[in-house]
Structures are given as structure tokens and as C-alpha cells.
Amino acid sequence: MEIWMPDGGRTTEGRTEHIRPEQRRSAPTETHTKTHTKTHTHTENRTEALAPGAVVAARRAGLLVTLVLGALTALPPLSMDMYLPALPEVTRSLGTTAATAQLTLTACLAGMALGQIVVGPMSDKWGRRGPLLTGMVVYVVATAICAFAPTVELLVGFRLLQGLAGAAGIVIARAVVRDLYDGMEMARFFSTLMLISGVAPVIAPVIGGQVMRLTDWRGIFVVLTVVGVLLTLVVWKWLHETLPPEQRHSGGVGHALRTMRGLLADRIFTGYMLAGGLAFAALFAYVAASPFVVQEIYGASPQTFSLLFGVNSIGLIAVGQLNGRVLVGRVSLDRVLGFGLLVIAGAALALLLMTAGVFGDVGLFPVAAGLFVLMSAMGLAMPNTNASALMRTPHAAGSASALIGTASFLIGAVASPLVGIAGEETAVPMAVVQLVCAVGALAAFVGLVRPWRHQRPADLPVA
């Protein structure tokens, strides 16, 4: 394991890697293996012993890196979910419709999707620190302007810019992890980041609801601006460059796009990518519609909405941890993924029947229970689609990660405005979008991945 020290140096520990059967099955071609080995020569055969003081310093540096990268990973969901309780008030304050107000979410989500395609290759070319600090500064400026936006059109535009800049934190945090860690240590660190990013949606609506008790929706963007300024200062002071100049390349966006085109030619990778993206769209349909469904249709307060949203996020985190700590290694990823997608589809169907009045006026509690089941099942679907897709692309893990993230955000951005197409008086569009996305995810999984067939090494794509 490599750990970068606060002064820019790094220490190493001996490492033993264990390869699971599915990793052997998905081994890259000989050419890819040679390229991968050459790329990671700087991490191999390191057995230097650390002095006791260096061990302590390394652990402190590791904790600091964890906190900084965790904060960068949590900022995008904080920007999205802290704003959710304010959507109905934004609609009234700016004199617009529910569907138009939801475009402020769509714009931010689309910005996060497109920004990853651009910022990722930039960080490979110019290093991690410069693009990250630039993105953070732009995020702060865009968020401050959102706080004073006089029209919904201006708010949509600067939410797009906020998302584009916030994408730097998402994609560079993953890249920094790849720079610092390898093998099992990298996998464990990614699990920690996923846990932190899962906590952010729990606390964000609660914070937003409390801010709404003291001020209006503009105060939420003021709080986000302050958070952005503080995180920018932390990154500037404590997160040092992790990509040495000799390891950078000049391929840029064009090289990344050519690599992604080769990845999309792999049917199984594309199947996992679409299944994960459509599952994410079902989740985001809930994110975009739930403020109106819970507050406007069922009459709950912003604080009650924040509580329900937090409970649902806890369900997603708990099931995700169950997946990672108990199921992985004991049950095949495809079997767990298929079960998760079936549960999502079943919950979406139940929500459609309830919101359409098939069972009469069921009230808030049954609908909240259906949303809890749907959200919790995401803990089985989303991590396993990402893991299964990335196992097939050890030769291009960075480009594959950017492609998976961009596809998920773009599909979610398309689904978002559809949930408000029938106005604020019915939750049927939300349930319809969720059911269509869940069925689409199942179709991609069954039709493209074909999990019942043995995947031979020859099936792997060649870039």
C-alpha cells in the first residue's frame, strides 16, 4: 500500500493481493496485462520497512486523506439533497411550475454528468490539484449566484454550472484513490467513500429543513457557499498533488473518448452500465418527486419530509453494507444484482397501484413504506453493477468509471422532469417513471449481460 505524506512524499508497505474467481475469469488480454504491469511498476515489489514514527505519520495522513476525499465525494449529494425541501417554495417564490422547478435539479445533475467527461482527462494531463481547486472555486461562485437568482431561468443556468464544477470533486476523488492505493486497500477505501457519500443524503435534507425554519430557500445556497469555501481552503492546504509529472499523459479528452467507444462495444459492460444507470434513474425519480409527493400531496412538513428521506437513505446504506460485508464472496454478484432489480421493480409496481388509487386512499405511510423498500434495494443493485462492469475493464478502469458515472447522471437527468409532467396533484408520474426504469434495468441485465451464460476471457473487449 502506498500512502502519500503531508509533505508530498510517500511511504509504502508490503502488500499481498488475493484474486477472486470472477477476477480470474475477467483477466485482460496479454497486451493489456503487459500495459497494466508497466503502468503500475512504481507500486510493485515494495517491501521497505517503516520506522515507528513514519507509521504513525502515515496513518494520520491516511485519516486526513479519507476525510478530505470523503468531503469531496459528499459535496454533490449535499448540493442536491439539501435543496430538496425547498423545491415547493422555489416554485411559489419564482412563480413557476413544478416541472420547471425540477429542471433546477436536472441541470445540476446534467452538469455533474458532463463535467466528469471533461475533468477526468484534464486531471490525467495536468495533475489532480490544479483542476480540483479550479472546480472548487467555480463551484463557490456559481452557488453564491444561485442564492441571489431573480428568475428560475438564471437559477437553472447556474445550477448547471454548479454541477459542472462539482463534478471535479467526484471524478478527482476517485483518481486520487487510484494514485494512493492499490489492490485490496483501494477496494476498502472505495467502500469507505461510498459509506460517507451515503451518509450525506441522510443529513442533507435534515439540514435543509432546519435552514428553511430560519430563512427561505436562498439561505440553503448561502450555507452551501460557505461549505464550498471551507472545503476549498481544506483542499488547498492539506491535499497535495498525488500524480507525479512523469506519470501524466497528453491524451486528453480525445483519447478518453476513443477508449470509451471501445468499452461501449463490449455488450456485457454496456449491459451492466445501462442496468446501473436505469436503476439510478429510478432512484432520482424519487429524489426529484418526493418533495412534492410528501409535502404537497400528503401534507407533510419540510421537517417530516427530511425525516422520511433520511430513513430511506439509512435503508440504502444498511443494505449496501450488508451487500459488501456479507453477500459479496458468498453469493454471486449477478444473483444479488438480479434480486435487487426485481425488488425495485416490485416496489415501483406497488407504488403505481397505490398512487393510482387501486387500493383507495392509502395515505402517506404505505407510500413511504414502498419508497423505503425501493430505496433500500438500491443498495444491492448499484454497487454490484459498478463492480461487475469494472471487473471487465482492468485495462481502462478510469475511463470505465467516468463512463458509468456519466451515463448514470445523464439517464437520471432525463427522468427527472418527467415526474412532474402531470403537475403537483398526483404521484402517478413518479411511479410510472420508476417502473419503466426498473423494467428497463432488468431488460438490460437479462438481454445484454445474459447472466446464465459463462463469460469466457475471450469475451472481453480489446481496446
N, C-alpha and C positions, 0 to 999 in steps of 0.2 A: 504493500500500500504506500502511496506517495502522499505526503502532507505538505502543503506549502506554508511556510512560516510567515509571520507578520512582516519580516524584513525583505520578503521576496524570495528567500532561499527555500529549499525543500529537503525533507528527510524521508528516508524510506525504511520500510520493514520487509522482512521476508514474507513471501506470500505463497500459499498453496491453493490452486484453483481446482474445483470439482466440476466436472461437466455432466449435466443431466442427460438422460437418453434423448430427450427432444432436441437438445443442442447438438448431439452427435448426428441425429437424423438430418438436421438442417445445416450441416457443415458446408462452408463455401467451397467453390472450386479451387483447384491447386493454385491458379493465378491469384485468386482473391486471398488465399491463405498466405502466399508469399508477400503480397502487398500489405496485408494486415500486420504480418510479422515485422516487416520493415518499418511500418509506421510507428509501431509500439516498441521499437528496440530500446528506447530510453527507460522503459518500465520493466524490462526483463532482467533476470539473474541479479537482482539487487538483494544482498544479504548483509549489508553493513549493520553493525550493532549500534544502538543509540545509547548515549550516556543518560543517566537518570534525569538530569536537568533537561536534556533535549526531549525526553519522553514527555515530561510534564508540559514543556512548551508546545510540543506537537499536539497534545490533547487539548490544550487551551486554544490553539489555532484552529483545530478541528471543530470545537464548540462554536467559536466565533464565526467560522465559515458556515456552519449549519444555521446559525441564527440569521446571518445576512442573506444567504440564499433562500432560506425559508421565508423571510420577509419579502424578498423579490417575487417568489412564487405566490405568496398570499395576496400581493397588491392587486392583481387583476380581478380575482373574485371579490375582494373587498370593494373595488371600484364598481363592480356590477351589483352586488347584493346589498350593499349599504344603501343604495339608491332606490331599491325596490319599494319600501313602504311609502315613498314619496310620489310614486307614479300617478295615483289618482289626483293628488294635489297639483302636480305639474300639469295635468290635463285641464284642471279648472283654472289655474293661475295664468296659463298661456293661451287659454281659450281655444283649445284644440280638441281632437278626438282621441279615443283610447288607442286606436291603431296608429295614429301619428305619434303619440307619446311613446308607444312601444318601439318606434323607429329609433329613439334615443338609445335603447338597448341594442337594437340591431346594428346601428352604426358603430358602437363601441366594440361589439363582437366581431364585426367585419374588419375593423381596424386591427384587432388582435390577430386575426387570421392572416391578413395580407402582410402585416408587419413582420411576422416570423419568417416569411419567404425572403424578405429583404435583409433583415438584421442578422440572421444566421450566417449567410455567406460573408457579410461585412465583418463579423467578428472573427471569422476564419482568416480574413485578409489583413485586418488592421489590429487584431487583438481584441480581448474582451472588455478591457476597462474603458477605452475611448467611446465605442458605440453605446455601452451601457450608460455612462454618465451623460452622453448626449441625449439618449432616450429619456432618462430621468428628468433632465432639465425641460425638455419639450413637454413631458407629462405634467409637470408642475404648472407651466404656463397655460397649457390647454385646460387643465382642471380649474385654474383660477378664472379663466374667461367663462367657463361653464357656469360658475357661481353668479355671474352678472349678466348672463344671456337674456336679452329682452324679448326674443322671439324663439319659437320652437325650431325654426329653420337654422338659426345660429347655434342653438343647443345641439341639434343633430350633427352639424358640421364639426363642432369642436369635440363632441363625443367620439366622432370618427378619428380625429387627430389624437385624442386621449388614448384610444385603443391602439393606434399605430405605434405610439411611443411606449405604451405599457407592454407591448409585445417584446420589447428589448429585455425586460426582466424575465419573461417566460423562457425565451429561447436561450439567452446567455446563461441563465442559471443552470440549465441542463448541460450546456457546453462547458461551464466551469467544473461541474461534477465530473465530466469525462476527462478534463485536464488533471484533476486532483486524484482521482481514484480509479481503480481497475478491478476487474473480476467481481468477486462476491462483495467486496467492500463498496463498489459502485452500486450494486443492486440494493444493498442495505441502505445506502444513502438516499437513493431514489425513493425507497419506501418511506423514509423519514420525511422527505419533501412532500410526498403525497399525503401523509398524515397532517402535516402543517397546512397544506393548501385545502385540506378537507375541513380543518377547524375554522378557517376564515369565513366560509359561508354560514357557519353556526353563529358566530359572534357579529358578523356584519349587519344583518337585519335588526338584531337587537340594538346595536349601536345606532343604526339609522332611526329606529323607532324612538329611542331616547332623545336623539337630536331633534326629532320632529316635535317632541314635547316642549322644547325650549325655543325653537325657531322654525322657519319654513324650510322648503326643500333646498333653497340656496345654501343654507347652513351646512348641509351634507357635503357639498362641494368645497366649502371652506375647510371643513375638517379633513377631507381628502387632500387638499392642497398642503395643509400643514404636515400630514403624514408623508406626502411626497417629498417635501423639503427635508424633513428629518432623515428619511431613508437615503436621499441623495447625499447628504452630509456623511452618513454612516458608510456608504459605498466609497465615497471619495477618500475617507480617512483610513478605512480598515480593509477594504477588499482590493488587494494588489493584483497586478497582471498575472495571469496564470498560463498564458500561451506564449512561450518564448519566440522571438523573431525567427529563429531557424526552423520552427515548425509551422509557420504560416504559409499560405499559398495564395496565388494570384488568380485563382479560377473564377472567383466572383459569382454573380447571380447566374450567368450563362452556364457555367459548369454545374451549378446546383440544379438548374432546370433540366439539363441533359441527364443527370443522374436520376432525377425524379421520373423522367419519362421512361427510363429503363425499369424503374421499380413498378410503375403502373402496368407494364407489360406482363408482370407476374400475376396470374389470375388469383392465386391464393392470397398473396399480400393484399391485392385490391379488395378481395372479399372481406378480409379482416378489417381493412381500413373503412370500407363502407358500413360494415356492421357496427363498428365503434362510432363512426360519425352519425349514423342514424339514431343509435341509442343516445348519443349526446344531444341530438336534436329533440328527442322526446323529453329529455331532462330540461332542456332550455325552454321548451314549450311551457313546462310547468313554471320555470323561473319567470318568464315573461307574463304569463296569465295569472299566476297566483295572487298578486296584489289586488287585482280586480275581482277575482273569484271569491277570495276570502273576505275582503273588506266591502266591496260594493254589492255583491250578490247575497252574501250570507251575513253582512252587517257587523263583522268583527272589527275591533280597533286595530290601529297600527301595531300596538304592543302585542295583541293576541296573534296577529299575523306573524310578527317576528318570532314569537314563541313557537308557533307551529312550524315555521321554516327551520328554526334551529333544531327541533325534534327530528324533522325529516333528514336534516344534514347529519345528525348523530347516527341515524339508522344507516345512512350510506357509509359513514366512517366505520361503524361497528362491523357491518357485513364485509367491507373491504379488508379490514384487519383479519376477520375470520377466514377470508379467502387466502390472504397471504401467509398467515401463520398456521392454518390447519389444513386447508384443502390442497394448496399447491404442493406437489410432490406425492400426494396420496390419491388424488383423483385427477384424471386428465384435464388439461385446460379446456379442450373442446367440449367435454361433457359439462363442466361447470359453466362455460360460456353459453352453451345451448339451453341449459336450465335457466340461467339468468334472463336470457332473451324471452323465453316462454313466460316467465313470471311477469316481466314487463308488459308483454302483450296481454296477458290475462288481466293485470291491473288496469291497463288502459281500456280494455273492453268493459270491465266493471264500471269504470268512471263514466264511460259513454252511456251506459244503460242508466246510471243514476242521474246524470245531469240531463238526460233526455226525458226524464220523468217516467220511465218504465215502471219504477217502484214507487211512484208518488213523490211527495215532497220529503226527501230523506234527511234534510238538514245538513249542518256543517260536519258533524262527527264522522258519518260514514264516508263522505267525500275526503275528509282529511285522512282517514284510515287507508283509503285507496291510494292516495298520493304518497303516504308513508311506505306502503308496500312497493310502489313503483320506484321511488327514490332509493330505497334500501337495495333493491335488486340491481341497481346500477353499480353497486359495489362488487358484484360478480361479473358484470358484462364489460365495463370499461377497462379495468386493469388487464383483463385476460385478452381482450382484443389487441391492446397495445403490446403486451408481452409476446403474444403469438406472432404478430406482424414483425416485430423487431428481431425475433429469433431467426427469421428467414433472411435477414439483411445484415449479417455481421460485417460485411464489407462496406456498407453505406448506412451505418446506424444514424448518423447525424442528419442526413438528407431524409431518411425514412421518418425520423422523429418529427422533423419540420413538416413533412407532407401529411402525416397523420394529424398533427395539430391543426394545420391549415384547413384540411378537409372537414374536420370536426367543427371548427368555428364557422366555416362558410355554410355548411348544411344547417347549423343552428341559427345562423343569421337569416337564412331563407325561411325557416319555420317560424321565427319569432313574430313577424307581423301578421301571420295567418291566424293566430289565436284570438286576435281582436277584430276579425273581419266582420263579425255579426254584432259588434257593439259590446256594451258593458252589462247587458241584462241576462246573458246566457253563458254557461261554461261549456256548451257543446263543442264549439270550435277547438278549444283546448284539448278535449278528449279525442276528437277526431284526428287532430294533428298527431297526438301521441300514439294513437292506434295505428295510423298509417306508417309512422316512423318505425314502430316496433315490428310491424309485419314486414316492412322493407328490410330491417336489420336481419330478421330471420331468413328472408329470401336471399339476401346476400351471403349469409353464413352457409345456408344449405346449397344454394345454386353455384356459388363460386368457390368456397372453401371445400365443400363436399367432405365433411369430416370423417365419413365412414371409409374413405379410401386411404390407403397407406401412402404417405408422402415420401417419395424417394429423393435422395440427393440430386438426381438428375432433373427433378422438377424445379430446382432453384433457378432464379433468374441469373443471367450473365450480363453484367453492366459493361 
